[in-house]
């Protein structure tokens, strides 16, 4: 059961919690969040702040910082409303051109951002005030506040310019209908009602008769961004139509998730604190004091969730039509398991997907929003198993889910939390999908056949080896310092490296070591490789790394971040190198030197680039390409091992390689001839890669040592 406090029902939380206490229900007053003893969402502004993370991201991806640059806005609601009022105070650069609620239409053609901000603040601080109480002296020429009960509203020259009309007057509903179509930067929904539908929908299908006369179609909107602080401001098909027309929008459940997330945190915290009260460790008064003292930190945890979720959608959207077949596979998987009703959620049919492939258009953000929600729901359910929730490494997520004050004082008591497993499963789900995308688990399962707990382990190990958490945070810290496109491409690069490394670990990693021990077993190799990569790469390959790094630094990325991102593909072999060094009992520097020089001399690195460039047109070709990469990596490792065995006492990588090549010139000539065949054409059949890799395998088996 969900008890949601909405307009006029805020006291229901106290009623629900009273009933919970009366029946001695185990949740106590954690049954319904909010209420008189709980987090005040309006005072925190948490729903609006969460939605504003979406707005800021949309602006950032358009190359604008809405916290430092002026932008125009049309909005639904009034300053007394939680989401509207808080939202219209989150940037001092908001130029509110027009706003309306059920009583009034506010129109200010050329607002002064400083004075109008202060006036909105005044109205917000006194909920009894309406738009009619706004100081009209602050409204620019040609603007005013109009009653929605008026028969006609005379349009000024300034209003006509914004509305793009020559009409002399409009009815209030006609005015609102045209206001919604005005060319502004942001359409902020903080009110009640559905104002946007698609051309394919009738007003009757929308189910909001009160707004039939004002509603517009998604392709009629000229706003660049929609921020959905309120619920149901647009239909899903309306959003999709707006997004397909170039608009920036997620969905309401993505944008206004902050309030729900805050309630989740409150409930989990209250359950913990109530157990301490029942055990006599805290008084009710102490509990309430602690609860309120953590308000700001709880808000920060929520905002970070909102930020990361929209970021994940943006990384997925970056792939565009290139990701569509893979996403369709995920959709089919959800349908097959009975999780997704495609028609109900307005996910395109297979025929529609085919049309988009033909038109080179991928899924829109609203559609990706639905899929990321389903990805999280399904994964959270799958992760709630003992092999994950009882794993000490994943168990740290339970502690991290709570504010610092509780971590410092009550970590031991958290282990008895009734929702311990659910919290761990939820946090791990969020981390993985925010980092790796909605279909990471599904895709890796299809590629490897691994179980969900094995994949969760692989993700955690490689994320720890590559220190991705710190690098990810550093890239996020570049908001509004470098272009959003550069940021997202760096994060996508990290996502692909982690996915590739996860597959490696599932194939070759230890099944007996703990997650932390596995990370530790590779860390020194990773650090050594990163510190000495210039010594191992041949000059031309290091120049490629430097060139990629320079491209990022020219775009404003700090040197170290640029170098770490640019070297990710070069760092990938660190796990193979660590294992070879351990098995062969050879110095890691010798193994690394030999491995990279071999890759260059046999043109294996060039061959890998050809595999990466190979276009795929279906799922099986994608699997084949991935298997070719893995096979090439394995053969490079195998030949390195052969070389080490061929000269067990030699410590000179160059000499070992040259001696081996001299002894196997006939076999190598055949390999080089095959590479020449590849170089004669820019396009290749899949069979060519398979034949070449088999030849490489025979080379490692038949070579003289």
C-alpha positions in Angstrom: 0.0 0.0 0.0 1.2 3.5 -0.8 -0.1 6.4 1.2 0.6 9.5 -0.8 0.2 13.0 0.6 -1.2 15.3 -2.1 -3.0 18.7 -2.1 -5.5 18.6 0.8 -4.4 15.2 2.1 -1.2 16.0 4.0 -2.9 15.1 7.3 -3.7 11.6 6.0 -0.1 10.5 6.9 -0.8 11.2 10.5 -4.1 9.4 10.3 -2.5 6.4 8.7 0.3 6.3 11.2 -2.2 6.6 14.1 -3.9 3.5 12.8 -0.6 1.7 12.4 0.3 2.5 16.0 -3.2 1.4 17.2 -2.8 -2.0 15.7 0.8 -2.3 16.9 1.9 -2.7 13.3 5.7 -3.3 12.9 6.3 -0.2 10.8 4.9 2.1 13.5 4.9 5.7 12.3 7.1 4.7 9.4 4.0 3.3 7.7 3.3 6.6 6.0 6.0 9.1 5.3 5.6 12.8 6.1 3.1 13.9 8.6 3.7 16.0 11.7 6.8 13.9 12.6 8.6 13.5 9.3 10.3 15.3 6.5 8.3 18.3 5.2 8.6 18.0 1.5 7.5 21.5 0.7 9.9 23.0 3.3 12.7 20.9 1.9 11.6 21.6 -1.7 12.7 18.1 -2.5 10.3 17.2 -5.3 11.1 20.5 -7.1 14.8 20.1 -6.5 14.8 16.6 -7.9 12.9 17.7 -11.0 15.3 20.7 -11.3 18.2 18.2 -11.7 16.5 17.1 -14.9 16.0 20.7 -16.0 19.7 21.5 -15.3 20.8 18.5 -17.3 18.6 19.4 -20.3 20.0 22.9 -20.3 23.6 21.6 -19.8 23.2 19.3 -22.8 22.1 22.3 -24.8 25.3 24.1 -23.7 23.7 26.4 -21.2 24.0 26.7 -17.4 20.5 27.8 -16.1 22.0 28.7 -12.8 24.2 31.4 -14.3 22.4 32.4 -17.5 18.9 33.9 -18.0 16.3 31.7 -19.6 12.6 32.1 -20.4 9.9 30.1 -18.9 6.1 29.3 -19.1 4.8 27.5 -16.0 1.7 25.7 -14.7 0.7 26.5 -11.1 1.1 29.2 -8.5 3.6 30.1 -5.8 1.6 28.6 -3.0 2.2 25.1 -4.6 5.0 23.0 -3.3 6.5 22.0 -6.7 5.7 25.2 -8.6 6.7 27.6 -5.8 10.0 25.8 -5.0 10.8 25.3 -8.7 10.3 28.9 -9.5 12.9 29.8 -6.8 15.6 27.4 -7.8 17.3 29.7 -10.2 17.6 33.5 -9.9 17.9 33.6 -13.7 14.3 32.4 -14.4 12.5 34.9 -16.6 8.9 33.8 -15.9 6.9 35.1 -19.0 3.6 33.5 -18.2 2.1 31.2 -15.6 -1.5 30.1 -14.9 -3.5 28.1 -12.4 -7.3 27.5 -12.2 -8.0 31.1 -11.2 -5.5 33.4 -12.9 -3.2 34.0 -15.9 0.0 35.8 -15.1 1.8 37.5 -18.1 5.1 39.4 -17.9 6.5 40.0 -21.4 9.9 41.2 -20.3 10.5 40.4 -16.6 13.2 41.9 -14.5 14.9 38.8 -13.0 15.9 40.4 -9.7 12.7 42.1 -8.7 10.4 39.4 -10.0 12.4 36.7 -8.2 11.9 38.6 -4.9 8.2 39.0 -5.6 7.7 35.3 -6.2 9.6 34.6 -3.0 7.2 36.9 -1.1 4.2 35.0 -2.5 5.8 31.7 -1.7 6.4 32.6 1.9 2.7 33.4 2.4 0.6 30.5 1.0 -2.6 32.6 1.4 -1.4 34.9 -1.5 -2.4 34.2 -5.1 -1.3 35.5 -8.5 -3.8 38.3 -7.9 -1.7 39.5 -5.0 1.4 39.9 -7.2 2.7 43.5 -7.2 1.5 44.7 -10.7 4.0 47.6 -10.6 6.8 45.0 -11.1 5.2 43.6 -14.3 6.8 44.8 -17.5 5.0 46.9 -20.2 2.2 45.0 -21.9 1.7 42.5 -19.1 -0.9 41.9 -16.4 -2.7 39.4 -14.3 -6.0 38.2 -15.8 -8.9 36.3 -14.3 -9.8 33.0 -15.9 -13.5 33.9 -15.4 -13.2 36.9 -17.8 -15.1 36.6 -21.0 -12.3 38.1 -23.2 -8.7 39.2 -22.6 -7.5 42.1 -24.7 -4.0 41.4 -26.0 -1.3 44.0 -25.9 1.4 44.4 -28.5 3.9 42.7 -26.3 1.6 39.7 -25.7 0.9 39.4 -29.4 4.6 39.2 -30.1 5.1 36.3 -27.7 2.0 34.6 -28.9 2.8 35.1 -32.6 -0.8 36.3 -33.3 -2.6 39.3 -34.8 -5.7 38.7 -32.8 -6.9 41.6 -30.7 -8.3 39.4 -27.9 -8.7 35.9 -26.7 -10.8 34.0 -24.2 -8.8 32.8 -21.1 -8.7 29.2 -22.3 -7.7 30.3 -25.8 -4.9 32.4 -24.3 -3.6 29.5 -22.2 -3.7 27.2 -25.3 -1.5 29.7 -27.2 0.7 30.4 -24.2 1.6 26.7 -24.1 2.8 27.0 -27.7 5.1 30.0 -27.0 8.8 29.8 -28.0 10.4 29.7 -24.5 13.3 27.7 -23.1 11.4 25.9 -20.4 7.9 24.7 -19.8 7.7 24.0 -16.1 4.7 21.9 -14.9 4.1 22.4 -11.2 0.3 22.2 -11.3 -2.6 19.8 -11.8 -4.0 18.7 -15.1 -2.8 17.2 -18.4 -1.9 19.9 -20.9 0.0 18.0 -23.6 -1.1 15.0 -25.7 -0.1 13.6 -29.0 -1.7 14.1 -32.4 -2.7 10.4 -32.3 -4.8 10.8 -29.1 -8.2 12.3 -28.7 -9.0 14.6 -25.7 -11.4 11.8 -24.5 -8.5 9.4 -24.3 -6.6 11.8 -22.1 -9.2 11.6 -19.4 -9.0 15.2 -18.2 -12.1 17.0 -19.5 -11.4 20.2 -17.5 -8.4 21.0 -19.7 -9.7 19.9 -23.1 -10.0 23.5 -24.4 -6.4 24.4 -23.5 -4.5 21.2 -24.3 -1.9 21.2 -27.1 -0.2 18.4 -29.1 3.4 17.5 -28.5 4.5 18.7 -31.9 2.9 22.1 -31.4 5.1 22.9 -28.4 7.9 25.4 -29.1 9.5 25.2 -25.7 12.9 23.6 -25.7 12.5 21.7 -22.4 9.7 20.3 -20.3 10.3 19.9 -16.6 7.7 17.7 -15.0 7.5 18.5 -11.3 3.8 17.6 -11.3 2.2 14.4 -12.3 0.4 13.7 -15.6 1.2 17.1 -17.1 1.6 15.4 -20.5 0.6 12.0 -21.8 3.4 9.6 -22.6 2.6 9.8 -26.3 2.6 13.5 -26.0 6.1 13.4 -24.5 7.3 11.0 -27.2 6.0 13.3 -29.9 7.6 16.4 -28.3 10.9 14.5 -27.9 10.8 13.2 -31.5 10.4 16.9 -32.6 13.6 17.9 -30.8 12.3 18.7 -27.4 14.1 17.8 -24.1 11.9 15.8 -21.8 12.0 12.7 -19.5 8.8 11.5 -17.8 7.0 12.7 -14.7 8.0 9.7 -12.7 11.7 10.4 -13.5 11.5 14.2 -12.9 9.5 14.2 -9.7 11.0 11.1 -8.1 12.7 13.2 -5.4 9.6 13.2 -3.2 9.2 9.5 -3.4 12.9 8.9 -2.9 12.8 11.2 0.2 9.9 9.1 1.6 11.9 5.9 1.0 14.8 7.3 3.0 12.5 8.5 5.7 10.8 5.2 6.1 14.1 3.2 6.2 15.5 5.7 8.8 12.4 5.6 11.0 12.4 1.8 11.0 16.0 1.8 12.3 15.3 4.6 14.8 12.1 3.0 16.0 14.0 -0.3 16.7 16.4 1.7 18.9 13.5 3.3 20.8 12.0 -0.1 21.4 15.3 -1.4 22.6 15.6 1.6 25.1 18.6 3.0 23.3 16.8 6.2 22.4 13.8 8.2 23.6 11.1 9.4 21.2 12.3 12.9 21.8 15.9 11.9 20.9 14.7 10.0 17.8 12.8 13.0 16.5 15.7 15.3 17.1 18.1 13.0 15.2 15.5 12.7 12.4 15.3 16.5 11.9 19.0 17.0 12.2 19.6 14.8 9.2 17.2 16.7 6.9 19.9 18.3 4.7 21.9 15.2 4.3 18.8 13.1 3.3 18.1 15.8 0.8 21.6 15.5 -0.6 21.2 11.7 -0.9 18.0 12.2 -2.8 19.4 14.8 -5.2 22.4 12.6 -6.0 19.9 9.8 -6.9 18.0 12.1 -9.2 21.2 13.4 -10.9 22.6 9.9 -11.5 19.4 8.5 -12.9 19.0 11.2 -15.5 22.7 10.9 -16.3 22.2 7.2 -17.1 19.4 8.0 -19.5 21.6 10.5 -21.2 24.4 8.0 -21.7 22.0 5.5 -23.2 20.4 8.2 -25.4 23.9 9.0 -26.7 24.0 5.7 -28.6 20.9 6.7 -30.5 19.8 4.3 -33.3 23.0 2.3 -32.9 21.6 0.9 -29.6 18.1 0.2 -30.9 18.5 -3.5 -31.8 20.2 -4.2 -28.4 17.3 -2.3 -26.6 14.7 -4.2 -28.6 16.3 -7.5 -27.4 15.9 -6.2 -23.8 12.3 -5.2 -24.5 11.6 -8.7 -25.8 13.3 -10.2 -22.7 11.0 -8.1 -20.4 8.0 -9.2 -22.4 9.0 -12.9 -22.4 9.3 -12.9 -18.6 6.0 -11.2 -18.2 7.3 -7.9 -16.7 6.4 -5.5 -19.5 3.1 -4.8 -21.2 4.5 -3.0 -24.2 1.2 -1.5 -25.4 0.3 -0.2 -21.9 3.6 1.6 -21.6 3.6 2.9 -25.2 6.8 1.2 -26.1 7.1 1.0 -29.9 6.1 -2.2 -31.7 8.5 -4.3 -33.7 7.2 -2.7 -36.9 7.6 0.8 -35.4 11.2 -0.1 -34.4 11.9 -1.2 -37.9 10.6 2.1 -39.2 12.9 3.9 -36.8 15.9 1.8 -37.9 15.1 2.8 -41.5 14.9 6.5 -40.5 18.0 6.2 -38.2 16.1 7.4 -35.1 16.4 5.7 -31.8 14.2 5.6 -28.7 13.3 8.9 -27.2 14.1 9.9 -23.6 10.5 9.3 -22.4 10.7 5.7 -23.8 14.2 5.2 -22.3 12.8 6.5 -19.0 10.2 3.7 -19.0 12.8 1.0 -19.8 15.2 2.2 -17.1 12.3 2.0 -14.6 11.6 -1.6 -15.6 15.3 -2.4 -15.6 15.5 -1.3 -12.0 12.3 -3.0 -10.8 13.3 -6.3 -12.3 16.9 -6.2 -11.2 16.0 -5.2 -7.6 13.8 -8.3 -7.4 16.5 -10.5 -8.9 19.2 -9.1 -6.6 17.2 -9.8 -3.4 18.9 -13.2 -2.8 21.2 -14.3 -0.1 24.2 -14.8 -2.3 24.1 -11.0 -2.9 22.6 -9.5 0.2 24.7 -11.7 2.6 27.9 -10.9 0.7 30.1 -8.6 3.0 31.2 -6.4 0.0 27.7 -5.7 -1.1 26.7 -5.4 2.6 28.6 -2.1 2.8 25.8 -0.6 0.7 23.4 -1.0 3.6 25.6 1.3 5.7 26.1 3.8 2.9 22.3 4.0 2.4 22.0 6.0 5.7 23.2 9.5 6.7 26.6 9.8 8.2 25.4 10.3 11.7 23.6 7.0 11.7 26.6 5.3 10.1 28.9 6.5 12.8 26.6 5.6 15.7 24.4 2.7 14.7 26.1 0.6 12.0 25.9 -2.6 14.1 22.1 -2.1 14.6 21.6 -1.6 10.9 22.3 -5.3 10.4 19.0 -6.1 12.1 17.0 -3.8 9.9 13.9 -5.7 8.7 14.5 -4.3 5.2 18.2 -5.0 5.2 18.1 -7.2 2.1 15.8 -5.0 0.2 17.9 -1.9 0.9 21.1 -3.7 -0.3 19.4 -5.0 -3.4 18.0 -1.5 -4.2 21.3 0.3 -3.8 23.2 -2.2 -5.8 20.6 -2.0 -8.6 20.8 1.8 -8.6 24.6 1.7 -8.8 24.8 -0.9 -11.6 22.0 0.6 -13.8 23.1 4.2 -13.3 26.7 3.2 -14.2 26.1 0.5 -16.8 22.7 1.1 -18.3 19.2 -0.5 -18.1 20.1 -3.7 -19.9 23.6 -4.5 -18.5 22.6 -7.6 -16.5 20.3 -8.9 -19.3 23.0 -8.4 -22.0 25.8 -10.0 -20.0 23.6 -13.0 -19.2 22.9 -13.5 -22.9 26.6 -13.2 -23.7 28.0 -15.4 -20.9 25.1 -17.4 -19.4 26.2 -16.2 -15.9 23.8 -15.8 -13.0 22.8 -12.4 -11.6 25.0 -12.8 -8.5 28.0 -13.7 -10.6 27.5 -10.6 -12.8 27.1 -8.4 -9.7 30.4 -9.8 -8.4 32.1 -9.2 -11.8 30.8 -5.6 -11.9 32.0 -4.9 -8.4 35.4 -6.4 -9.0 36.2 -4.6 -12.2 34.7 -1.3 -10.9 37.2 -1.6 -8.0 40.2 -2.6 -10.1 39.7 0.3 -12.6 38.9 2.7 -9.8 35.9 3.8 -11.8 34.0 5.4 -8.9 36.6 8.1 -8.4 37.0 8.7 -12.1 33.2 8.8 -12.6 32.9 11.4 -9.9 35.7 13.5 -11.3 34.0 13.6 -14.7 30.7 14.6 -13.1 32.6 17.4 -11.4 33.2 18.9 -14.8 29.5 20.0 -15.2 29.4 23.3 -17.0 33.2 23.3 -17.3 33.3 21.1 -20.4 30.6 20.3 -22.9 28.1 17.8 -21.8 28.7 15.8 -25.0 32.4 15.3 -24.0 31.3 14.3 -20.5 28.8 11.7 -21.7 31.2 10.3 -24.2 33.8 9.8 -21.5 31.3 8.1 -19.3 30.1 5.9 -22.2 33.8 4.9 -22.8 34.0 3.9 -19.2 30.7 1.9 -19.5 32.0 0.0 -22.4 35.3 -0.8 -20.7 33.6 -2.0 -17.6 31.3 -4.2 -19.7 34.2 -5.7 -21.5 36.1 -6.3 -18.3 33.0 -7.8 -16.7 32.9 -10.4 -19.5 36.6 -11.2 -19.0 36.2 -11.7 -15.3 33.2 -14.0 -15.7 35.3 -16.1 -18.1 38.6 -16.1 -16.3 38.3 -14.6 -12.8 38.6 -16.5 -9.6 35.4 -18.1 -8.2 36.9 -18.7 -4.8 38.3 -15.3 -3.8 36.1 -12.6 -2.2 35.3 -9.5 -4.1 37.8 -7.4 -2.1 40.5 -10.0 -2.4 39.9 -10.2 -6.2 40.2 -6.4 -6.5 43.4 -6.5 -4.4 44.9 -9.3 -6.5 44.9 -7.1 -9.6 45.3 -3.6 -8.2 49.1 -3.5 -8.1 49.3 -4.7 -11.7 46.8 -2.0 -12.7 48.7 0.7 -10.9 52.0 -0.4 -12.4 50.6 -0.6 -15.9 49.1 2.9 -15.6 52.4 4.3 -14.3 54.6 2.7 -17.0 52.3 2.5 -20.0 54.6 4.7 -22.0 57.4 2.2 -21.6 55.3 -0.7 -22.9 53.5 0.8 -25.9 55.4 1.2 -29.1 55.8 4.9 -30.1 53.0 5.0 -32.7 50.5 3.5 -30.2 51.6 5.9 -27.4 51.1 8.8 -29.8 47.5 7.6 -30.4 47.0 7.7 -26.7 48.5 11.1 -26.5 46.4 12.3 -29.4 43.2 11.1 -27.7 44.3 12.7 -24.5 45.1 16.0 -26.3 41.7 16.1 -27.9 40.1 15.9 -24.4 42.4 18.5 -22.9 41.7 20.9 -25.7 38.0 20.5 -24.8 38.8 21.6 -21.2 39.2 18.2 -19.6 42.0 18.3 -16.9 45.1 16.4 -17.9 44.9 13.5 -15.4 41.2 12.8 -16.2 41.9 13.0 -19.9 44.9 10.6 -19.6 42.9 8.1 -17.4 40.0 8.0 -19.9 42.2 7.9 -23.0 44.2 4.9 -21.6 41.2 2.8 -20.6 41.6 0.4 -23.5 45.3 0.1 -22.9 44.6 -0.7 -19.2 42.2 -3.5 -20.1 44.8 -6.3 -20.3 45.9 -5.7 -16.7 44.0 -8.7 -15.5 45.5 -11.0 -18.2 48.9 -9.7 -17.4 48.5 -10.3 -13.6 47.4 -13.9 -14.2 50.2 -14.7 -16.7 52.9 -13.2 -14.4 51.6 -15.2 -11.5 51.3 -18.5 -13.4 54.6 -18.2 -15.2 56.4 -16.7 -12.2 57.8 -13.9 -14.2 58.3 -10.2 -13.5 55.2 -8.2 -14.3 57.2 -5.6 -16.2 58.7 -8.2 -18.5 55.3 -9.8 -19.1 53.7 -6.3 -19.8 56.5 -5.3 -22.1 56.3 -8.6 -24.1 52.6 -8.5 -24.3 52.3 -5.1 -25.8 55.3 -5.5 -28.1 53.8 -8.7 -29.4 50.5 -7.0 -30.0 52.2 -4.4 -32.1 54.6 -6.7 -34.0 51.8 -9.1 -35.0 49.4 -6.2 -35.7 47.0 -7.6 -33.2 46.1 -4.1 -31.9 45.3 -3.1 -35.5 43.3 -6.2 -36.0 41.3 -5.4 -32.8 40.4 -2.0 -34.2 39.0 -3.8 -37.3 36.8 -6.0 -35.1 35.6 -2.9 -33.3 34.7 -1.2 -36.5 32.7 -4.2 -37.8 29.1 -3.1 -38.2 26.5 -5.5 -36.8 22.9 -5.8 -38.1 21.5 -8.3 -35.6 21.9 -9.9 -32.1 24.0 -12.8 -33.3 26.4 -10.6 -35.2 26.8 -8.5 -32.0 27.6 -11.7 -30.1 30.0 -12.8 -32.7 31.9 -9.5 -32.6 32.1 -9.7 -28.9 33.4 -13.2 -29.1 36.0 -12.2 -31.7 37.3 -9.5 -29.3 37.6 -12.0 -26.5 39.2 -14.6 -28.7 41.8 -12.1 -29.9 42.6 -11.1 -26.3 43.0 -14.7 -25.3 45.3 -15.5 -28.2 47.5 -12.5 -27.5 47.7 -13.8 -23.9 48.4 -17.4 -25.1 51.2 -16.4 -27.4 52.7 -14.2 -24.7 52.7 -17.3 -22.5 54.3 -19.4 -25.3 57.0 -16.8 -25.7 57.8 -16.7 -22.0 58.1 -20.5 -22.0 60.3 -20.4 -25.0 63.0 -18.5 -23.1 62.5 -19.0 -19.4 65.7 -17.3 -18.2 65.7 -14.3 -20.6 64.6 -11.0 -19.1 64.7 -8.9 -22.3 61.2 -8.8 -23.9 62.6 -7.5 -27.2 65.1 -10.3 -27.5 62.5 -13.0 -26.5 60.1 -11.7 -29.2 62.8 -11.5 -31.9 64.1 -15.0 -31.2 60.6 -16.5 -31.3 59.8 -14.7 -34.6 63.0 -15.8 -36.2 62.1 -19.4 -35.3 58.6 -19.2 -36.7 58.9 -17.1 -39.8 56.9 -19.4 -42.0 53.9 -19.4 -39.7 54.2 -15.6 -39.3 54.4 -15.0 -43.0 51.0 -16.7 -43.3 49.6 -14.5 -40.6 51.0 -11.3 -42.2 49.6 -12.4 -45.5 46.2 -12.7 -43.9 46.5 -9.2 -42.4 47.4 -7.9 -45.9 44.2 -9.4 -47.2 42.3 -7.4 -44.5 44.0 -4.2 -45.5 42.9 -4.4 -49.1 39.3 -3.7 -48.1 37.5 -1.4 -45.6 34.6 -3.8 -45.2 34.8 -7.4 -44.2 32.6 -10.4 -43.9 32.2 -12.0 -40.4 33.7 -15.2 -41.7 37.0 -13.5 -42.4 37.5 -12.7 -38.7 36.7 -16.2 -37.7 39.2 -17.7 -40.2 41.9 -15.2 -39.1 41.4 -16.0 -35.4 41.6 -19.7 -36.1 44.9 -19.0 -37.9 46.2 -17.1 -34.8 45.2 -20.0 -32.6 47.1 -22.4 -34.8 50.1 -20.1 -34.6 50.1 -20.2 -30.8 49.7 -24.1 -30.9 52.2 -24.9 -33.6 54.9 -22.3 -33.0 58.4 -23.6 -32.2 59.5 -22.8 -28.7 
